[in-house]
Amino acid sequence: MKKIVTIGGGTGSFVLLSGLKKYPVYLSAIVSMVDDGGSTGVLRDELGVLPPGDVRQCLVALSDSSEKMRELMNYRFEKGGLKGHSFGNLLLSALEKINKGFLKGVEEASKILNVKGEVIPVTDSDVNLCIELKNGKVLKGEHQINLNFEIGKIGIKKIYLTPKARPNKKAIQRIKEADMIVIGPGNFYCSILPNFLVKGIPEAICQSKAIVVFNCNLVNKRGHTEKFSLDDYVETMNKFLGKERINFVTFNSLKPPQSLIKKYQKRKEFLVPFIKEARTERNYKIILTPLLNTKAPKISQADALAKQRSFIRHDPDKLAKVLMFLLELEENKNFIKAII
């Protein structure tokens, strides 16, 4: 069975895994551990637990349990002292306490939810994401960074984790064993890049013989990546990997409805551009194909971060289909003489 490792966090990983789990592959989802907003942030502060939110989304995506169980894990309380909290976040925090460790808690949750594959926190260190801007200002915490709209304008001097994170050994092992490594989609600075700030993760990817695919985002984030093109994403990603390691990039070719585009434009967020002529030579292949989800996402009104959620999203099945095509293409590369 082919082994696929996904790297990311948040809604992007949920979408990706929801599609890939339908195929006969072994999935290992490596998840960012810097979330400190909404329900997750409250639990970190009040209980001293590690962030459960992104892990919960991946567990639900890979769960083979009943629809009701998956619905329960994502259920958010709308009133009382638990308002805004998801049941799944509370369960993971309780399992961490019972098992005296977050990694053990995630393993128990995986059994309860009958998870296909495995969900692997990139680290079990209690860390925070920090960005030092070129004007000397330091943004501490994923939530503060997510809500800052001057990062792109001022420029980043340094992005780092504090304290330094120890890598999850299982994450390193799975990367080295992988046939395909899939990065993104997701919040670039807050969900994707934090994984590559954990020492050992970039090195393992560079040593791996797997094909590496980057799923380019559909929309640029205001104040963060608003000037980014497809090539800028790949260039930045390779910089954090330490070498030009990305083999393929998936890019959506289908425009969203004009009403949604206008909605995003009011938030000063625009579709990621791809300019074919911008580079005369690229060390990666770009897969242009319709990847847009045409169905409106369901978002709970009890979700404290609901206004920040994306409405322009990848379609899980379309994205998974392209990735499986690339996996088979690589497998048959010696058989195929040329693709013109």
C-alpha positions as CSV (number, residue, x, y, z in Angstrom):
1,M,0.0,0.0,0.0
2,K,1.3,3.4,-1.0
3,K,2.1,5.8,1.9
4,I,1.0,9.5,1.7
5,V,2.1,12.1,4.3
6,T,0.1,15.3,4.5
7,I,1.5,18.4,6.3
8,G,-0.6,21.4,7.4
9,G,-3.4,22.2,9.8
10,G,-6.9,23.6,10.1
11,T,-9.6,23.5,7.5
12,G,-7.1,22.9,4.7
13,S,-6.0,19.6,6.1
14,F,-9.6,18.6,6.8
15,V,-10.5,19.2,3.2
16,L,-7.5,17.3,1.9
17,L,-7.9,14.3,4.1
18,S,-11.6,14.0,3.5
19,G,-10.9,13.3,-0.1
20,L,-7.8,11.1,0.2
21,K,-9.3,8.7,2.8
22,K,-11.5,7.3,0.1
23,Y,-8.5,5.7,-1.7
24,P,-6.5,2.6,-0.8
25,V,-3.5,4.4,0.6
26,Y,-2.0,4.7,4.1
27,L,-2.4,8.3,5.4
28,S,-0.3,10.0,8.0
29,A,-1.4,13.6,8.7
30,I,1.2,15.7,10.3
31,V,-0.4,18.6,12.1
32,S,0.7,22.1,13.2
33,M,0.6,22.7,17.0
34,V,0.6,26.5,17.3
35,D,-3.1,27.3,17.3
36,D,-4.1,29.6,20.2
37,G,-7.3,31.2,19.0
38,G,-11.0,30.5,19.7
39,S,-11.9,27.4,21.8
40,T,-8.3,26.1,21.5
41,G,-6.8,29.2,22.9
42,V,-9.2,29.2,25.9
43,L,-8.3,25.6,26.7
44,R,-4.6,26.2,26.4
45,D,-4.8,29.1,28.8
46,E,-7.2,27.6,31.3
47,L,-6.2,24.0,31.4
48,G,-2.6,24.1,30.3
49,V,-3.2,21.6,27.5
50,L,-1.7,21.5,24.0
51,P,-3.8,22.9,21.1
52,P,-6.5,20.3,20.1
53,G,-8.3,22.2,17.3
54,D,-6.3,21.3,14.2
55,V,-5.8,17.7,15.4
56,R,-9.6,17.4,16.0
57,Q,-10.3,18.4,12.4
58,C,-7.9,15.8,11.0
59,L,-9.3,13.1,13.3
60,V,-12.8,13.8,12.1
61,A,-11.7,13.9,8.5
62,L,-10.1,10.4,8.8
63,S,-12.7,8.9,11.0
64,D,-14.6,5.8,9.8
65,S,-17.1,6.2,12.6
66,S,-20.8,7.0,12.2
67,E,-21.9,10.4,10.8
68,K,-23.3,11.2,14.2
69,M,-20.0,10.6,15.9
70,R,-18.2,12.9,13.5
71,E,-21.0,15.5,13.9
72,L,-20.5,15.2,17.7
73,M,-16.8,15.9,17.5
74,N,-17.4,19.1,15.6
75,Y,-20.4,20.2,17.7
76,R,-20.0,23.7,19.2
77,F,-21.9,24.7,22.3
78,E,-24.0,27.9,21.7
79,K,-24.8,28.9,25.3
80,G,-23.5,28.9,28.8
81,G,-20.0,28.5,30.1
82,L,-19.1,26.2,27.3
83,K,-20.2,28.6,24.6
84,G,-17.9,28.5,21.6
85,H,-16.2,25.2,22.6
86,S,-16.3,22.2,20.4
87,F,-17.0,18.9,22.0
88,G,-14.0,17.3,20.2
89,N,-11.7,19.9,21.7
90,L,-13.0,19.1,25.2
91,L,-12.6,15.4,24.6
92,L,-9.0,15.7,23.3
93,S,-8.1,17.9,26.3
94,A,-9.7,15.4,28.7
95,L,-7.8,12.5,27.0
96,E,-4.5,14.4,27.3
97,K,-5.1,14.8,31.1
98,I,-6.2,11.2,31.6
99,N,-3.2,9.8,29.6
100,K,-0.7,12.3,31.0
101,G,0.3,13.4,27.5
102,F,-1.1,14.8,24.3
103,L,0.3,12.2,22.0
104,K,-1.2,9.3,24.0
105,G,-4.5,11.2,24.1
106,V,-4.5,11.5,20.3
107,E,-3.8,7.8,20.0
108,E,-6.8,7.0,22.2
109,A,-9.0,9.4,20.3
110,S,-7.9,7.7,17.1
111,K,-9.2,4.4,18.5
112,I,-12.5,5.9,19.6
113,L,-13.1,7.4,16.2
114,N,-11.8,4.4,14.2
115,V,-9.4,6.6,12.3
116,K,-8.1,5.4,8.9
117,G,-4.4,6.1,9.0
118,E,-2.9,8.3,11.7
119,V,-2.9,11.8,13.0
120,I,0.5,13.0,14.1
121,P,1.1,16.2,16.0
122,V,4.4,17.7,14.6
123,T,5.6,18.2,18.2
124,D,4.4,17.6,21.7
125,S,6.3,20.7,22.9
126,D,4.2,23.6,24.2
127,V,5.2,26.2,21.7
128,N,4.1,29.6,20.3
129,L,4.5,31.0,16.8
130,C,6.4,34.3,16.6
131,I,7.1,36.7,13.8
132,E,9.6,39.5,14.1
133,L,8.9,42.2,11.5
134,K,11.5,44.3,9.8
135,N,10.5,47.4,12.0
136,G,11.5,45.4,15.1
137,K,7.9,44.6,16.3
138,V,7.4,41.0,17.5
139,L,4.0,39.3,17.0
140,K,3.6,36.5,19.5
141,G,1.0,33.8,19.0
142,E,-0.9,32.4,16.0
143,H,-4.0,34.4,16.9
144,Q,-2.2,37.7,17.1
145,I,-0.4,36.9,13.8
146,N,-3.6,35.9,12.1
147,L,-5.2,39.2,12.9
148,N,-2.3,41.4,11.9
149,F,-2.7,43.0,8.5
150,E,0.7,44.6,8.1
151,I,3.0,41.6,7.9
152,G,3.2,41.8,4.1
153,K,3.6,45.5,4.0
154,I,6.4,45.8,6.7
155,G,8.1,42.5,5.8
156,I,9.3,39.6,7.9
157,K,12.7,39.6,9.5
158,K,12.3,36.2,11.3
159,I,9.6,33.6,11.9
160,Y,10.2,31.1,14.7
161,L,8.8,29.0,17.5
162,T,9.3,29.7,21.2
163,P,10.6,27.7,22.9
164,K,12.3,25.5,20.4
165,A,10.2,22.5,19.5
166,R,11.3,18.9,19.7
167,P,10.1,17.0,16.7
168,N,7.7,14.1,17.0
169,K,9.8,11.0,16.1
170,K,6.9,9.4,14.4
171,A,6.5,12.4,12.1
172,I,10.2,12.1,11.0
173,Q,9.8,8.4,10.5
174,R,6.7,8.7,8.3
175,I,8.2,11.4,6.2
176,K,11.2,9.1,5.4
177,E,8.9,6.2,4.5
178,A,6.5,8.2,2.4
179,D,5.8,7.7,-1.3
180,M,4.2,11.1,-1.5
181,I,4.4,14.2,0.7
182,V,1.6,16.7,0.3
183,I,1.9,20.2,1.7
184,G,-1.1,22.5,2.2
185,P,-3.6,24.0,1.4
186,G,-4.1,26.3,4.4
187,N,-3.2,29.5,6.2
188,F,0.3,29.9,5.0
189,Y,2.0,31.5,8.0
190,C,-0.2,30.1,10.7
191,S,-1.0,26.5,9.6
192,I,1.6,25.4,7.0
193,L,5.0,27.1,7.8
194,P,5.0,26.3,11.5
195,N,5.5,22.6,10.7
196,F,8.8,23.5,9.0
197,L,10.0,25.5,12.0
198,V,10.3,22.2,13.9
199,K,13.9,21.1,13.6
200,G,14.2,17.8,11.7
201,I,11.0,18.1,9.6
202,P,12.6,20.0,6.6
203,E,15.7,17.8,6.8
204,A,13.6,14.6,6.7
205,I,11.7,15.9,3.6
206,C,14.9,16.7,1.8
207,Q,16.3,13.2,2.6
208,S,13.1,11.5,1.6
209,K,12.7,9.9,-1.9
210,A,9.0,10.8,-2.0
211,I,7.5,13.1,-4.6
212,V,6.6,16.4,-2.9
213,V,3.4,18.2,-3.9
214,F,2.4,21.7,-2.9
215,N,-1.3,22.5,-3.0
216,C,-1.4,26.2,-3.7
217,N,-4.0,28.3,-1.9
218,L,-7.0,29.7,-3.8
219,V,-7.0,33.1,-2.2
220,N,-4.3,35.3,-0.8
221,K,-4.6,36.4,2.8
222,R,-5.0,40.1,3.5
223,G,-1.8,41.6,5.0
224,H,0.0,38.3,4.8
225,T,0.4,36.9,1.3
226,E,-1.7,39.5,-0.6
227,K,1.1,40.1,-3.1
228,F,2.0,36.4,-3.6
229,S,1.8,34.6,-6.9
230,L,2.0,30.9,-7.3
231,D,5.7,31.2,-7.8
232,D,6.1,33.2,-4.6
233,Y,4.5,30.5,-2.6
234,V,6.7,27.8,-4.0
235,E,9.9,29.9,-3.6
236,T,9.1,30.6,0.0
237,M,8.2,27.0,0.7
238,N,11.4,25.8,-0.8
239,K,13.3,28.3,1.3
240,F,11.9,26.8,4.5
241,L,12.6,23.3,3.2
242,G,16.3,24.3,2.6
243,K,16.4,23.3,-1.1
244,E,14.2,23.2,-4.3
245,R,12.4,20.1,-3.2
246,I,8.8,20.6,-4.5
247,N,8.1,18.5,-7.6
248,F,4.5,19.4,-8.4
249,V,2.1,22.2,-7.6
250,T,-1.7,21.9,-7.9
251,F,-3.5,25.1,-9.0
252,N,-7.2,25.7,-9.4
253,S,-8.2,26.8,-13.0
254,L,-11.9,27.4,-12.2
255,K,-13.0,30.9,-11.1
256,P,-15.4,31.2,-8.2
257,P,-18.8,32.9,-8.6
258,Q,-18.5,36.7,-9.0
259,S,-20.5,37.2,-5.8
260,L,-17.9,35.3,-3.7
261,I,-15.0,37.1,-5.4
262,K,-16.7,40.5,-4.5
263,K,-17.2,39.3,-1.0
264,Y,-13.5,38.6,-0.6
265,Q,-12.5,41.8,-2.4
266,K,-14.4,43.8,0.3
267,R,-12.0,42.0,2.8
268,K,-9.1,43.0,0.5
269,E,-8.4,39.4,-0.3
270,F,-7.9,38.3,-3.9
271,L,-7.4,35.1,-5.9
272,V,-3.9,33.8,-6.1
273,P,-2.5,34.8,-9.6
274,F,-0.5,32.5,-11.8
275,I,1.5,34.2,-14.5
276,K,2.9,31.5,-16.9
277,E,5.4,33.9,-18.5
278,A,6.7,35.2,-15.1
279,R,9.4,32.4,-15.1
280,T,11.3,31.1,-18.1
281,E,12.2,28.0,-16.2
282,R,10.7,26.2,-13.2
283,N,12.0,23.2,-11.3
284,Y,8.5,22.0,-10.6
285,K,5.5,21.0,-12.7
286,I,2.2,22.9,-12.3
287,I,-1.1,21.0,-12.6
288,L,-3.8,23.3,-13.8
289,T,-7.2,21.8,-13.1
290,P,-10.6,22.7,-11.7
291,L,-10.3,22.2,-7.9
292,L,-13.0,24.6,-6.6
293,N,-15.7,23.4,-4.2
294,T,-19.0,24.7,-5.6
295,K,-20.9,23.9,-2.4
296,A,-21.3,26.4,0.4
297,P,-19.5,25.3,3.6
298,K,-21.5,24.7,6.8
299,I,-20.2,26.9,9.6
300,S,-21.6,27.0,13.2
301,Q,-22.7,30.3,14.5
302,A,-21.2,29.4,17.8
303,D,-17.8,29.3,16.2
304,A,-15.9,32.4,17.6
305,L,-13.7,32.4,14.4
306,A,-16.6,31.9,12.0
307,K,-16.0,35.3,10.3
308,Q,-12.4,34.3,9.4
309,R,-13.4,30.9,7.8
310,S,-12.9,30.5,4.1
311,F,-15.9,30.3,1.7
312,I,-13.7,29.7,-1.3
313,R,-12.4,26.2,-0.7
314,H,-10.9,23.2,-2.5
315,D,-13.2,20.4,-3.4
316,P,-11.9,17.3,-1.4
317,D,-12.7,14.8,-4.2
318,K,-11.2,16.8,-7.0
319,L,-8.0,17.5,-5.0
320,A,-7.6,13.9,-4.0
321,K,-8.2,12.7,-7.6
322,V,-5.4,14.9,-8.9
323,L,-3.0,13.7,-6.1
324,M,-3.8,10.1,-6.9
325,F,-3.1,10.7,-10.6
326,L,0.3,12.2,-9.7
327,L,1.1,9.2,-7.4
328,E,0.3,6.8,-10.3
329,L,2.1,9.0,-12.8
330,E,5.3,8.8,-10.8
331,E,4.9,5.1,-10.4
332,N,4.6,4.7,-14.2
333,K,7.2,7.2,-15.2
334,N,9.5,4.6,-16.7
335,F,6.6,3.2,-18.7
336,I,5.5,6.6,-20.2
337,K,7.9,7.9,-22.8
338,A,6.8,11.5,-22.8
339,I,4.0,13.9,-21.8
340,I,3.8,16.7,-24.4
